Amino acid sequence: MTRPTDSVTLPLPQPDQRWLHLLKQAVRDDPRGCTGVALKLIKPPESISSVGKTYHRSYVSQAVHGLLKQPAGVLFQQAVLAAFGDGRIDCPHLKTDIALGECQRHSAITWGQVANTGYERLDLWRACQDCLHNPANQSNKAKP
């Protein structure tokens, strides 16, 4: 029988490690290793200075090998899940498979964001406007 003064050690809940498994798999699959994976991990645009920037390869390497001094941040984990864990789509314009999160980022770009950026990004924007993977086009397809 336990008394109110007895201490009980409860197991701590295990954090979701799916992002770490996906990150390690991506590093194994990418021919450039941590450098190639780091270029695919885009930081969330929380400030003007972080728009379109990626994580550094040393941070990715430390995360893969368990050498981070602090646990990986939530934003980094979300970037890993968005880049590698949300499924893959065959992009008809890029002619390669990309992460679902990357596809959604491309389709969410507005005309104002691509107006003066160059032909490559403009061509991608035009292709996304008519693509079947674009959520706006999926709602139009559902209507008879």
C-alpha positions, -999 to 999 in steps of 0.1 A, spaced: 0 0 0 13 34 -9 13 63 16 9 99 7 45 105 16 58 78 -8 75 92 -40 66 76 -73 87 80 -104 65 83 -134 80 78 -169 84 110 -188 65 112 -221 87 106 -250 89 136 -273 79 131 -309 111 120 -326 96 116 -361 113 148 -373 147 134 -362 141 101 -381 131 121 -412 161 143 -409 185 114 -406 169 97 -436 171 128 -456 208 132 -448 214 96 -459 195 100 -491 209 134 -502 242 130 -521 255 163 -505 246 151 -470 239 178 -444 247 206 -468 220 195 -493 195 190 -465 202 223 -449 195 241 -482 160 225 -483 151 236 -447 137 271 -451 133 292 -419 98 305 -412 94 342 -421 91 355 -386 111 387 -394 123 404 -425 158 392 -421 148 355 -421 126 355 -452 139 328 -476 169 319 -455 179 283 -447 194 266 -417 232 262 -416 247 228 -424 265 227 -390 232 230 -372 217 202 -392 248 181 -386 246 187 -348 209 178 -348 216 145 -367 244 135 -344 228 146 -312 253 173 -304 230 203 -300 236 220 -267 198 226 -263 169 206 -278 161 215 -314 136 243 -316 100 238 -326 105 259 -357 133 237 -368 113 206 -362 84 221 -382 108 230 -410 120 193 -411 84 180 -411 74 204 -438 103 196 -461 105 158 -456 75 145 -437 43 157 -452 43 135 -482 58 140 -517 42 152 -549 54 149 -585 57 185 -596 48 187 -633 67 220 -638 99 211 -620 97 175 -633 108 161 -599 91 151 -566 90 178 -540 76 179 -504 40 188 -500 50 217 -478 72 231 -506 44 227 -531 20 246 -508 46 274 -503 50 277 -541 12 278 -547 7 304 -519 30 329 -536 12 360 -549 19 380 -580 34 408 -560 61 385 -546 72 373 -581 67 405 -602 104 415 -604 122 383 -594 133 368 -627 120 343 -653 126 311 -634 104 321 -604 79 337 -627 76 305 -648 71 285 -616 44 309 -604 25 307 -638 27 269 -637 13 268 -602 -17 289 -612 -30 260 -634 -15 231 -615 -38 203 -603 -20 202 -570 -29 239 -562 -57 239 -536 -74 267 -554 -77 245 -585 -88 215 -566 -119 234 -553 -127 244 -589 -123 208 -602 -149 196 -576 -176 219 -591 -193 204 -621 
